[in-house]
Amino acid sequence: MKPAERLDYSPISQRKKLTLPGGARLAVWVIVNVEEWNIDETMPRTVLTPPAGGAPMPDIPNWAWHEYGNRVGFWRMLDVFDDFRIPAVLAINGSAIERYAPIATAAHERGWEFIGHGFSQKNMQKVADEGDDIRKTAAAIRAVTGRNPRGWLGPGLTETWETPDLLAEAGYEYVCDWVLDDQPVVLKTRSKPIVNLPYTQECNDVAMMLIQHHKAGEYADRAIDQFDQLYADAADSARIMALVVHPYIMGAPHRLKYFRKALAHAAAHDGVLFWTGEQILDWYLGQ
């Protein structure tokens, strides 16, 4: 289906009021992306351009740059989540669950929600069998958590024309790829509807640090500004705010304090709920 066939246009000013429990105004969810980069393939992103150009393999500098996040950066970030006592959502490649088993264990022990993020860190349009990739990812998550994942985030937000259909058929209940609203929206599929939860490209460390090349402090500045506006908007109807981080980016020593600063700003306000994706989903469906 084309986008216009999947969802109707709906101006946020003309919708039924959404009300969070306890008089809260804003639900904040934090998504931590954990990926496995295949050393036998071109790296998904690079920090260091090869001196003679091209995409050499093995690409040790860029593979190692990313690997730092899973060896060190994740654990540094974990201390922040523990300090604030808030749950995160782990968007994880199916293959990364075995490769980085201690990460999966730590997240599961803390009650984090696991959502599918592709079986490998690859554009979904380049996956040989998308349906199989989606099912394998669910099976890998189920092996750790004992339950099927309810949510999906495409690697790099990539989808084919069929992705929402395949997700719904595999039992997924929400997706994050359609970054077009501050409230959940319902997407049509060929079987049953699937909900899209508000994700973010603006408060996403990939966009800010790797593509736009901002200083580390931009993460806190932008997250705080975005929070303040959404908090004001939510005086009339509840809003959802996403914060997106990757261990190899915001888990770097010079950036971590700005992630902590953003969370501290949100946590200092009344009427803010730190929720997982499935908590947001269940609340929305109950509305």
Backbone bond lengths (Angstrom), bond angles and torsions (degrees), N, CA, C in turn:
res aa  C-N    CA-C-N  psi(-1)  N-CA   C-N-CA  omega(-1)  CA-C   N-CA-C  phi
1 M - - - 1.466 - - 1.525 110.78 -
2 K 1.311 116.26 146.06 1.458 121.21 172.71 1.540 108.63 -80.08
3 P 1.353 117.43 158.61 1.464 119.57 -177.91 1.523 114.62 -51.32
4 A 1.321 118.37 -41.17 1.467 121.00 -178.73 1.525 112.18 -65.23
5 E 1.323 115.86 -21.15 1.465 119.71 177.72 1.533 111.64 -87.20
6 R 1.315 116.52 -19.68 1.464 120.19 -177.35 1.525 113.02 -85.97
7 L 1.310 117.36 -32.36 1.467 118.47 -178.41 1.523 109.90 -147.86
8 D 1.337 114.05 148.85 1.454 120.62 177.21 1.521 109.86 -85.26
9 Y 1.302 117.11 152.47 1.462 120.80 173.06 1.519 109.36 -70.78
10 S 1.332 116.37 133.27 1.463 120.97 -177.76 1.519 110.04 -144.42
11 P 1.331 118.81 105.04 1.472 120.48 176.72 1.519 110.25 -66.65
12 I 1.311 117.30 134.16 1.459 121.25 -173.55 1.530 111.78 -64.47
13 S 1.319 117.17 -23.80 1.473 120.77 -179.01 1.522 113.11 -75.90
14 Q 1.332 117.39 -9.68 1.463 120.23 -175.58 1.524 112.79 -116.76
15 R 1.332 117.05 22.92 1.461 121.01 -178.27 1.524 111.68 -102.61
16 K 1.322 113.82 162.73 1.453 120.46 171.21 1.531 109.48 -60.55
17 K 1.322 116.86 141.43 1.460 121.63 -179.63 1.518 110.52 -65.43
18 L 1.334 115.98 133.93 1.460 121.75 174.34 1.521 109.10 -101.52
19 T 1.323 116.43 133.29 1.461 121.44 -175.60 1.515 110.42 -123.02
20 L 1.319 116.46 123.35 1.459 121.91 176.61 1.532 109.93 -84.34
21 P 1.324 117.99 155.15 1.473 119.68 -179.34 1.517 112.39 -65.67
22 G 1.326 114.77 151.01 1.460 121.14 175.89 1.505 114.49 68.15
23 G 1.319 116.83 19.10 1.454 119.27 -179.63 1.514 114.18 74.66
24 A 1.327 117.75 13.73 1.470 120.41 178.65 1.522 110.72 -66.43
25 R 1.317 115.43 155.79 1.470 121.04 -177.82 1.519 112.49 -107.13
26 L 1.324 115.77 -34.28 1.463 119.84 -168.11 1.526 109.92 -138.00
27 A 1.318 116.13 134.40 1.464 121.57 171.68 1.521 108.30 -107.06
28 V 1.312 116.54 125.00 1.463 123.02 -179.94 1.524 107.99 -108.59
29 W 1.334 115.59 128.49 1.459 117.27 172.20 1.504 109.79 -124.91
30 V 1.331 115.52 141.91 1.458 122.73 -174.53 1.522 107.87 -114.60
31 I 1.329 115.89 122.59 1.456 121.52 -176.77 1.532 109.08 -109.82
32 V 1.330 115.44 122.01 1.463 122.55 178.08 1.523 107.89 -104.49
33 N 1.318 116.21 118.79 1.464 121.45 -178.01 1.528 110.72 -94.16
34 V 1.326 116.25 117.71 1.469 121.49 178.42 1.523 108.03 -117.21
35 E 1.317 115.10 123.97 1.461 120.83 -170.86 1.530 111.08 -130.83
36 E 1.335 115.25 155.78 1.458 121.11 170.03 1.522 108.05 -111.25
37 W 1.317 116.15 122.69 1.459 121.01 178.38 1.525 108.56 -99.39
38 N 1.324 116.61 124.40 1.453 123.35 -176.23 1.531 110.10 -77.90
39 I 1.333 116.10 116.65 1.459 120.76 -177.46 1.531 112.21 -64.08
40 D 1.336 116.95 -18.21 1.461 121.31 179.79 1.522 113.43 -85.76
41 E 1.326 116.85 -0.59 1.455 120.77 -178.65 1.527 110.27 -125.18
42 T 1.327 116.45 167.39 1.461 121.04 175.87 1.519 109.18 -60.86
43 M 1.310 117.36 136.76 1.463 120.83 -177.84 1.536 110.63 -67.12
44 P 1.332 117.25 139.08 1.472 120.37 -179.07 1.535 112.70 -59.75
45 R 1.336 116.18 -35.22 1.472 120.29 177.02 1.517 108.06 -142.43
46 T 1.326 115.91 162.32 1.463 119.30 -178.77 1.523 110.52 -134.24
47 V 1.311 115.08 146.95 1.462 121.22 172.05 1.525 110.07 -106.33
48 L 1.334 115.84 -24.37 1.460 121.43 -176.01 1.526 108.87 -129.27
49 T 1.311 116.10 117.87 1.459 120.68 178.85 1.522 109.79 -76.45
50 P 1.339 119.02 132.03 1.470 120.61 177.77 1.531 110.68 -55.36
51 P 1.315 117.65 140.52 1.480 119.84 -174.28 1.521 114.36 -61.00
52 A 1.338 117.45 -27.01 1.461 119.13 179.64 1.526 111.88 -106.09
53 G 1.321 116.80 12.73 1.455 120.93 179.82 1.516 112.13 78.22
54 G 1.318 115.37 -172.67 1.456 120.04 179.89 1.518 112.53 78.53
55 A 1.326 115.24 -167.51 1.463 121.45 -179.76 1.526 107.98 -131.96
56 P 1.327 117.54 78.07 1.467 120.55 -175.42 1.526 112.07 -69.03
57 M 1.336 115.93 151.25 1.460 121.61 173.72 1.528 108.26 -132.34
58 P 1.315 117.99 132.23 1.470 125.40 2.94 1.525 112.06 -76.66
59 D 1.317 114.91 146.77 1.468 121.93 178.98 1.527 107.58 -102.72
60 I 1.323 114.92 77.10 1.467 119.84 -173.77 1.534 112.93 -61.89
61 P 1.350 119.69 -46.21 1.474 118.09 -176.68 1.526 113.48 -57.98
62 N 1.325 117.24 -43.91 1.462 119.26 -176.04 1.530 112.10 -80.02
63 W 1.315 117.44 -32.41 1.464 119.63 173.70 1.523 109.78 -63.56
64 A 1.323 117.00 -44.76 1.467 121.32 -178.36 1.528 111.51 -67.49
65 W 1.316 116.33 -36.34 1.476 120.71 176.73 1.524 110.20 -57.11
66 H 1.317 116.48 -44.17 1.464 119.97 178.17 1.521 111.41 -72.40
67 E 1.316 117.17 -40.48 1.468 121.36 -176.68 1.526 111.46 -60.40
68 Y 1.327 116.99 -30.61 1.464 121.06 177.54 1.532 110.81 -53.79
69 G 1.331 115.64 -38.21 1.462 118.75 -177.84 1.511 112.66 -61.80
70 N 1.325 117.60 -38.55 1.456 120.27 -178.77 1.525 112.42 -81.65
71 R 1.323 117.13 -26.71 1.467 120.68 178.32 1.523 112.51 -82.57
72 V 1.332 116.95 -34.66 1.466 120.94 -173.07 1.533 112.31 -129.05
73 G 1.330 116.58 -52.41 1.464 120.71 -171.80 1.512 113.75 -58.23
74 F 1.341 117.79 -42.34 1.463 120.07 -179.63 1.519 111.13 -58.94
75 W 1.316 116.34 -42.78 1.461 120.60 -175.38 1.524 111.17 -71.19
76 R 1.300 115.83 -30.62 1.465 120.54 174.33 1.532 109.60 -67.37
77 M 1.316 116.86 -42.88 1.455 121.27 178.53 1.526 111.61 -67.59
78 L 1.323 116.38 -34.24 1.458 120.25 -179.19 1.523 111.37 -58.45
79 D 1.327 116.56 -36.29 1.470 119.96 177.60 1.531 111.27 -60.75
80 V 1.330 116.91 -36.15 1.462 120.53 179.35 1.525 110.33 -65.58
81 F 1.326 116.86 -47.04 1.470 120.02 178.31 1.533 110.88 -61.19
82 D 1.328 116.44 -40.04 1.464 119.43 179.11 1.523 110.88 -65.31
83 D 1.324 116.81 -40.34 1.460 120.64 -179.17 1.532 111.30 -62.64
84 F 1.327 116.83 -40.94 1.469 120.34 -179.11 1.536 112.53 -87.31
85 R 1.321 115.75 -9.92 1.468 121.60 179.56 1.534 111.45 55.47
86 I 1.301 113.98 47.74 1.467 118.78 177.45 1.525 108.86 -120.64
87 P 1.329 116.80 146.75 1.456 120.19 178.43 1.520 110.48 -85.12
88 A 1.307 116.07 148.70 1.462 120.80 174.75 1.519 108.83 -111.90
89 V 1.301 115.26 173.05 1.457 122.36 172.50 1.525 106.48 -112.34
90 L 1.328 116.27 124.40 1.455 121.41 -179.09 1.522 108.74 -95.72
91 A 1.332 116.19 107.22 1.465 121.72 173.19 1.518 106.17 -90.56
92 I 1.327 116.69 109.02 1.461 119.55 -168.22 1.525 111.65 -131.24
93 N 1.331 115.27 137.67 1.461 119.92 171.45 1.528 108.94 -61.12
94 G 1.334 116.61 141.39 1.455 119.03 177.49 1.519 112.32 -57.80
95 S 1.332 117.06 -38.94 1.462 120.45 -179.52 1.521 112.22 -69.67
96 A 1.331 117.17 -25.85 1.468 121.02 -178.04 1.523 112.18 -72.08
97 I 1.319 117.28 -20.21 1.465 120.24 -178.06 1.524 110.64 -63.95
98 E 1.322 116.48 -40.64 1.470 119.34 177.74 1.516 110.76 -80.03
99 R 1.318 116.56 -42.92 1.469 120.09 -177.00 1.528 111.27 -61.94
100 Y 1.323 116.76 -41.07 1.468 121.15 -177.13 1.533 109.54 -117.57
101 A 1.314 115.50 53.61 1.466 121.12 -174.94 1.526 113.65 -54.06
102 P 1.338 120.67 -39.92 1.468 118.68 178.82 1.530 113.71 -60.95
103 I 1.334 117.67 -30.20 1.466 120.44 176.30 1.517 109.58 -66.82
104 A 1.325 116.75 -47.66 1.463 120.13 178.95 1.520 111.44 -60.65
105 T 1.322 116.37 -40.68 1.467 120.08 179.32 1.519 111.35 -64.14
106 A 1.326 117.23 -45.48 1.468 120.78 -179.80 1.520 111.12 -61.30
107 A 1.329 116.71 -41.85 1.460 120.18 179.89 1.526 110.73 -66.78
108 H 1.315 116.77 -42.48 1.470 120.56 -179.42 1.525 111.18 -65.27
109 E 1.308 116.69 -39.92 1.468 120.71 179.33 1.521 111.58 -62.43
110 R 1.308 117.07 -28.22 1.457 121.12 -178.84 1.527 112.93 -92.41
111 G 1.291 116.75 2.78 1.455 119.82 178.42 1.510 114.41 76.52
112 W 1.338 117.87 21.73 1.450 120.29 177.28 1.523 109.36 -68.75
113 E 1.303 115.43 152.26 1.454 120.59 173.56 1.527 109.26 -85.71
114 F 1.325 117.08 138.09 1.458 122.58 175.45 1.519 108.62 -101.92
115 I 1.330 116.91 131.34 1.463 120.31 172.93 1.523 109.11 -126.31
116 G 1.337 115.77 151.22 1.453 120.45 -179.26 1.514 112.43 -68.30
117 H 1.327 115.51 143.43 1.473 121.43 -179.75 1.528 108.98 -138.55
118 G 1.329 115.08 41.65 1.457 119.50 -174.35 1.518 110.03 77.60
119 F 1.342 117.21 153.19 1.459 117.95 177.51 1.523 110.37 -73.00
120 S 1.322 116.93 -33.54 1.464 121.86 174.34 1.520 108.04 -132.72
121 Q 1.334 116.04 165.91 1.458 119.43 -177.66 1.525 109.15 -82.81
122 K 1.322 114.05 81.18 1.466 120.47 -173.88 1.526 108.72 -144.19
123 N 1.327 115.51 143.22 1.454 121.93 174.47 1.532 109.53 -50.86
124 M 1.339 117.16 126.74 1.464 119.60 -177.33 1.527 112.62 -62.28
125 Q 1.316 116.22 -21.81 1.466 119.39 178.06 1.536 111.81 -74.96
126 K 1.346 116.34 -11.29 1.460 120.50 179.26 1.527 112.63 -106.80
127 V 1.326 116.60 1.33 1.464 120.54 178.40 1.528 108.71 -75.93
128 A 1.320 116.46 134.38 1.467 120.58 -174.85 1.526 111.97 -63.62
129 D 1.339 117.63 -44.10 1.464 122.60 -178.62 1.519 107.69 -134.12
130 E 1.314 116.62 95.49 1.464 120.64 -173.36 1.525 112.13 -62.11
131 G 1.325 116.86 -42.73 1.458 119.37 179.70 1.511 112.13 -60.16
132 D 1.325 116.86 -41.97 1.463 121.21 178.55 1.525 110.80 -66.03
133 D 1.334 116.54 -40.12 1.466 121.52 178.56 1.529 110.23 -59.57
134 I 1.308 117.01 -43.99 1.458 122.14 -179.67 1.530 110.64 -65.50
135 R 1.327 116.90 -43.07 1.466 120.80 -179.85 1.528 111.42 -68.04
136 K 1.326 117.43 -40.95 1.470 120.72 179.27 1.527 111.15 -63.58
137 T 1.324 116.20 -37.69 1.462 120.03 178.46 1.522 110.48 -64.54
138 A 1.327 117.15 -42.91 1.463 120.97 178.24 1.526 110.65 -62.61
139 A 1.316 117.13 -41.12 1.461 120.82 -179.57 1.526 111.20 -64.29
140 A 1.332 117.23 -39.80 1.461 120.70 179.63 1.526 110.97 -65.05
141 I 1.325 116.61 -40.13 1.464 120.51 178.32 1.529 110.14 -68.88
142 R 1.302 116.43 -41.53 1.472 121.02 179.88 1.525 111.14 -60.82
143 A 1.318 117.20 -34.56 1.461 121.03 -179.62 1.528 112.15 -64.04
144 V 1.329 116.58 -27.81 1.470 121.03 -179.61 1.524 111.71 -92.27
145 T 1.315 116.25 -43.43 1.464 120.20 -171.18 1.520 113.40 -96.31
146 G 1.332 117.22 -19.14 1.454 120.09 -176.99 1.519 114.08 81.46
147 R 1.322 116.49 6.19 1.463 119.78 179.78 1.525 109.95 -146.97
148 N 1.311 115.40 157.90 1.452 120.11 -179.93 1.518 111.28 -72.40
149 P 1.321 118.13 142.16 1.470 119.23 173.97 1.517 109.74 -67.67
150 R 1.320 115.34 145.86 1.463 120.07 179.05 1.521 111.40 -100.32
151 G 1.325 117.08 -20.60 1.459 121.01 -175.21 1.516 113.50 -119.39
152 W 1.336 114.85 160.85 1.476 122.62 -177.78 1.515 109.71 -143.16
153 L 1.327 114.84 136.96 1.458 123.03 172.43 1.521 107.26 -128.78
154 G 1.310 117.22 116.07 1.458 119.73 -179.71 1.515 111.71 -67.19
155 P 1.339 118.38 142.35 1.469 119.76 174.80 1.531 110.36 -56.15
156 G 1.316 115.91 121.52 1.463 119.09 -176.39 1.517 113.26 63.55
157 L 1.341 117.49 22.43 1.469 124.33 -177.87 1.528 111.93 61.38
158 T 1.326 117.60 23.04 1.464 120.21 -176.20 1.528 111.44 -81.94
159 E 1.305 114.95 143.58 1.457 123.13 176.40 1.524 109.34 -143.46
160 T 1.327 115.45 158.39 1.459 121.61 165.04 1.527 106.94 -97.95
161 W 1.328 116.89 179.67 1.465 119.56 177.93 1.534 111.30 -64.45
162 E 1.341 116.42 -20.65 1.463 120.31 -175.15 1.527 114.68 -100.33
163 T 1.304 119.10 -7.36 1.460 120.57 -169.52 1.530 114.01 -51.95
164 P 1.332 120.71 -51.66 1.472 118.67 -179.97 1.530 112.95 -59.40
165 D 1.330 117.20 -34.41 1.460 120.83 178.09 1.522 110.53 -64.37
166 L 1.327 115.93 -47.23 1.460 120.99 -178.50 1.525 111.28 -65.90
167 L 1.331 116.95 -37.73 1.462 120.25 178.38 1.527 111.14 -64.00
168 A 1.317 116.51 -46.95 1.466 120.15 179.88 1.524 110.49 -61.33
169 E 1.313 116.71 -40.88 1.463 120.60 -179.51 1.523 112.52 -68.75
170 A 1.332 116.83 -25.43 1.466 121.23 178.48 1.524 112.27 -87.93
171 G 1.330 117.51 -0.31 1.455 120.73 176.34 1.512 116.02 99.05
172 Y 1.322 117.30 1.86 1.469 119.25 176.47 1.530 108.95 -72.44
173 E 1.339 115.31 145.24 1.464 120.49 -176.24 1.523 112.97 -110.16
174 Y 1.334 117.05 -19.98 1.464 118.18 176.27 1.515 111.03 -145.84
175 V 1.336 113.78 159.32 1.454 123.04 -179.08 1.523 107.33 -135.50
176 C 1.334 116.47 159.90 1.474 120.13 -176.45 1.523 113.27 -121.03
177 D 1.329 117.26 1.90 1.461 120.65 -168.59 1.529 114.85 -73.62
178 W 1.331 116.68 -23.63 1.472 120.00 -173.83 1.529 108.99 -92.22
179 V 1.325 115.91 87.09 1.475 120.80 -174.12 1.527 108.20 -86.45
180 L 1.340 115.45 85.42 1.467 119.55 -173.12 1.525 114.06 -143.58
181 D 1.359 117.88 11.96 1.458 117.99 -175.74 1.519 110.27 -160.14
182 D 1.345 115.62 162.86 1.465 122.09 175.09 1.519 112.01 -101.85
183 Q 1.319 116.94 3.38 1.457 122.99 174.60 1.529 107.99 -132.57
184 P 1.327 117.74 157.88 1.473 118.94 176.48 1.523 110.94 -60.86
185 V 1.325 115.39 149.81 1.465 121.53 175.68 1.527 108.10 -133.44
186 V 1.311 116.02 156.67 1.460 121.62 -178.22 1.525 109.56 -101.83
187 L 1.320 115.67 129.28 1.455 121.94 176.13 1.527 109.16 -103.28
188 K 1.306 115.94 139.46 1.455 120.25 175.38 1.531 109.60 -83.40
189 T 1.322 115.89 144.09 1.463 120.87 172.29 1.520 107.89 -131.74
190 R 1.317 116.57 176.89 1.457 119.50 -177.45 1.527 112.44 -75.09
191 S 1.349 117.43 -8.12 1.460 119.54 178.18 1.521 110.99 -117.97
192 K 1.326 117.84 -68.09 1.457 121.93 -178.06 1.524 108.69 -141.05
193 P 1.325 118.03 158.59 1.470 119.78 -178.18 1.533 111.82 -65.00
194 I 1.326 115.47 155.05 1.457 122.54 172.20 1.521 106.79 -131.83
195 V 1.324 117.03 142.11 1.458 121.77 -176.32 1.526 109.78 -92.40
196 N 1.314 116.78 137.66 1.463 121.57 171.63 1.522 108.78 -101.48
197 L 1.330 116.37 122.50 1.464 120.63 177.82 1.523 110.06 -92.49
198 P 1.330 117.40 146.23 1.468 120.17 179.49 1.526 112.01 -60.39
199 Y 1.296 115.36 121.25 1.461 124.23 175.31 1.527 105.56 -113.06
200 T 1.309 119.12 -170.42 1.462 118.72 -178.30 1.519 111.92 -148.19
201 Q 1.311 115.01 139.31 1.455 120.93 167.71 1.532 110.33 -102.95
202 E 1.335 116.67 -19.36 1.461 121.28 -177.28 1.536 111.85 -80.41
203 C 1.346 117.12 -45.42 1.468 120.91 177.38 1.523 109.02 -98.74
204 N 1.305 114.47 52.74 1.456 123.49 -177.60 1.525 107.05 -124.14
205 D 1.316 116.77 122.77 1.467 119.62 -173.80 1.529 113.24 -64.89
206 V 1.330 118.59 -26.02 1.464 119.70 175.88 1.521 110.39 -61.92
207 A 1.337 115.56 -49.22 1.463 119.11 -178.51 1.524 111.45 -62.69
208 M 1.331 115.95 -47.50 1.470 119.73 -174.06 1.516 113.47 -70.69
209 M 1.331 115.95 -48.84 1.459 119.86 -170.71 1.532 112.90 -87.78
210 L 1.330 117.38 -39.61 1.469 119.82 -172.38 1.516 113.76 -95.09
211 I 1.323 117.00 -30.70 1.469 119.63 -176.77 1.523 111.27 -99.68
212 Q 1.343 116.01 -47.24 1.461 120.22 -178.86 1.528 112.61 -89.12
213 H 1.316 117.88 -14.12 1.474 124.46 174.73 1.527 113.02 58.17
214 H 1.327 115.48 45.91 1.463 119.69 175.93 1.531 110.68 -79.90
215 K 1.322 114.91 161.30 1.458 120.16 169.73 1.523 108.92 -64.68
216 A 1.318 116.01 157.76 1.464 121.57 -175.38 1.525 112.30 -55.80
217 G 1.343 117.15 -35.69 1.459 121.22 -176.75 1.517 114.42 -65.43
218 E 1.334 116.89 -16.05 1.460 119.56 179.44 1.525 111.04 -61.26
219 Y 1.336 117.13 -30.35 1.468 118.53 -179.02 1.521 110.54 -60.54
220 A 1.325 117.31 -48.40 1.461 120.59 179.36 1.522 111.20 -67.22
221 D 1.318 117.40 -44.56 1.466 120.24 -178.74 1.527 110.89 -57.29
222 R 1.312 116.43 -48.46 1.447 120.00 -176.19 1.525 111.78 -71.11
223 A 1.320 116.72 -41.05 1.465 119.91 179.83 1.527 110.78 -63.45
224 I 1.311 117.40 -40.72 1.466 121.01 179.63 1.526 110.58 -67.05
225 D 1.322 116.49 -44.17 1.467 119.65 178.72 1.529 110.59 -63.19
226 Q 1.303 116.82 -41.55 1.462 120.18 -179.98 1.522 110.25 -66.85
227 F 1.311 116.87 -42.29 1.465 120.69 177.93 1.526 110.73 -59.03
228 D 1.315 116.77 -47.91 1.472 120.38 -176.59 1.527 111.38 -59.54
229 Q 1.330 116.91 -41.66 1.463 119.31 -179.70 1.522 111.47 -69.45
230 L 1.323 117.61 -44.37 1.457 120.24 178.99 1.524 111.55 -64.12
231 Y 1.317 116.49 -37.05 1.467 121.07 178.15 1.528 110.10 -62.81
232 A 1.316 115.76 -39.84 1.468 119.96 176.49 1.527 110.72 -68.51
233 D 1.323 117.21 -44.34 1.466 121.00 178.77 1.527 111.30 -57.36
234 A 1.316 116.31 -34.76 1.458 121.75 -172.84 1.523 113.33 -74.77
235 A 1.315 117.58 1.64 1.465 119.48 175.63 1.524 110.28 -62.88
236 D 1.323 117.84 -27.90 1.460 122.12 -178.18 1.526 113.57 -97.96
237 S 1.313 116.87 -33.01 1.460 120.97 -178.72 1.520 107.64 -162.06
238 A 1.326 117.53 141.22 1.465 122.66 -173.99 1.522 112.28 -55.13
239 R 1.315 114.85 147.38 1.461 122.06 176.80 1.530 109.24 -126.23
240 I 1.344 114.56 161.84 1.461 122.34 177.40 1.523 108.26 -120.07
241 M 1.336 116.01 134.98 1.465 120.39 176.63 1.519 109.26 -123.34
242 A 1.313 116.02 132.92 1.462 122.25 176.88 1.521 110.09 -108.43
243 L 1.319 115.71 141.22 1.456 123.17 169.09 1.523 106.98 -119.68
244 V 1.322 117.00 127.85 1.462 121.19 -174.87 1.529 109.83 -118.06
245 V 1.330 114.59 129.43 1.467 119.59 -178.42 1.526 110.31 -138.72
246 H 1.320 114.73 152.96 1.459 123.34 175.49 1.524 107.41 -124.76
247 P 1.325 118.99 134.59 1.463 120.51 -176.22 1.526 114.78 -57.56
248 Y 1.338 117.78 -32.04 1.466 119.27 -178.96 1.523 112.08 -78.68
249 I 1.329 117.00 -10.22 1.465 119.88 179.47 1.534 109.73 -105.44
250 M 1.333 117.38 -72.44 1.469 118.60 -177.35 1.527 112.76 -75.40
251 G 1.330 117.13 -11.97 1.463 119.90 174.68 1.517 112.90 -83.50
252 A 1.333 117.62 -1.24 1.467 120.93 176.28 1.529 109.29 -69.13
253 P 1.327 118.33 147.34 1.467 120.82 -173.63 1.524 114.56 -54.37
254 H 1.324 117.87 -38.78 1.464 119.92 -174.50 1.525 113.07 -82.33
255 R 1.328 118.16 -5.59 1.464 119.81 -177.74 1.523 113.64 -110.11
256 L 1.313 118.03 -22.78 1.465 120.15 -169.26 1.522 112.96 -55.67
257 K 1.332 117.42 -40.46 1.468 118.94 -174.54 1.525 112.02 -63.92
258 Y 1.322 117.68 -23.48 1.461 119.88 179.82 1.529 111.07 -79.62
259 F 1.316 116.74 -29.44 1.461 120.11 171.14 1.524 109.82 -66.80
260 R 1.313 115.98 -43.95 1.466 120.49 177.80 1.540 110.82 -61.43
261 K 1.321 116.54 -40.93 1.468 121.02 -179.70 1.527 111.39 -62.35
262 A 1.316 116.87 -40.20 1.467 120.61 179.56 1.520 110.80 -64.31
263 L 1.326 117.14 -44.04 1.465 120.43 178.75 1.524 111.01 -65.48
264 A 1.324 116.99 -40.28 1.463 120.48 -179.12 1.524 110.82 -62.22
265 H 1.327 116.97 -38.66 1.468 120.31 179.59 1.522 110.62 -63.43
266 A 1.316 116.93 -45.71 1.461 120.12 179.81 1.519 111.46 -66.06
267 A 1.324 116.16 -42.13 1.464 120.68 -177.11 1.529 112.47 -66.74
268 A 1.322 117.75 -21.35 1.467 121.34 -177.95 1.527 112.51 -79.27
269 H 1.321 117.85 -6.20 1.467 121.47 -177.32 1.528 111.45 -100.33
270 D 1.325 115.23 142.51 1.462 120.23 172.88 1.526 109.38 -72.33
271 G 1.311 115.74 153.80 1.453 119.49 174.54 1.507 114.50 75.72
272 V 1.325 116.68 26.58 1.464 121.20 178.18 1.529 108.54 -118.76
273 L 1.313 116.17 128.44 1.455 122.14 177.89 1.518 109.19 -110.27
274 F 1.314 117.38 128.86 1.453 121.69 171.78 1.518 106.99 -94.07
275 W 1.309 115.70 105.10 1.455 122.17 -173.56 1.513 111.73 -118.40
276 T 1.324 114.75 163.85 1.457 121.21 170.03 1.524 108.53 -90.65
277 G 1.321 116.39 171.78 1.451 119.70 179.21 1.514 112.59 -62.82
278 E 1.329 117.27 -40.67 1.458 118.74 -178.22 1.525 111.62 -69.79
279 Q 1.321 118.09 -29.75 1.463 119.88 174.00 1.530 110.60 -65.65
280 I 1.320 116.42 -41.83 1.464 120.07 176.99 1.530 110.11 -64.19
281 L 1.316 116.46 -42.54 1.460 121.34 179.83 1.537 111.21 -60.19
282 D 1.322 116.41 -50.20 1.468 119.55 -177.30 1.523 111.25 -63.51
283 W 1.338 115.97 -39.06 1.465 119.19 177.33 1.523 110.50 -63.25
284 Y 1.317 116.83 -45.44 1.461 120.93 -177.31 1.525 110.97 -63.74
285 L 1.313 117.20 -45.14 1.461 120.43 179.36 1.518 111.08 -63.51
286 G 1.324 116.39 -29.81 1.462 120.64 177.68 1.506 113.40 -75.19
287 Q 1.333 117.10 -14.95 1.457 121.42 179.18 1.528 110.85 -79.88
